[in-house]
Amino acid sequence: MKFRTVSRTDVVPNIILVYRADEFSFDTEPAPVAGFTSILVNDLNLEVDGSGRIISVWGVCPYTRWKPASLAPPAADPGEAFVISEAPLGRGISMRINPQNRWDTFADPTSGWVCIRTGAACDSATRILPGIILETSQGGEFCAIWLKPEQFPTM
């Protein structure tokens, strides 16, 4: 599974990223209405529409498992990200991007950022939604997802 990013400055979605500590989960508000399926990173859903465009991030990501780190997000151009899959995406059938092992989740209460990363070298960073940055390799492989919720939980 790969990702294709497209620079775009004309549209800024009117959403916010939230973290619900009592549910151990991220969500975007308002919830999108055009969801088709999702790509799972650990247990975090990158929700995509019928064209494969990421339109939301939601799902379980327990702050009790986050590893403290000093984080500074990469410089990211605004844009959109699309999932490129060899197998057709099926409505309501999530596909896990890392079925063999879970990737570490790092968090920095000072900066307010959370990052799930693979450890692979990243070549491109795109701010796909407010508070959400996707990093990919030159070949379109997933490298990291950066999340900055409106309120950071007490770790």
Secondary structure, 3 states (H helix, E strand, C coil): CEEEEEECCCCCCCCEEEEECCCCEEEEECCCCCCCEEEEECCEEEEECCCCEEEEEEEECCHHHCEECCCCCCCCEEEEEEEECCCCCECCECEECCCCCCCCEEEECCCCEEEEECCCCCCEEEEEECCEEEEECCCCCEEEEEECCCCCCCC
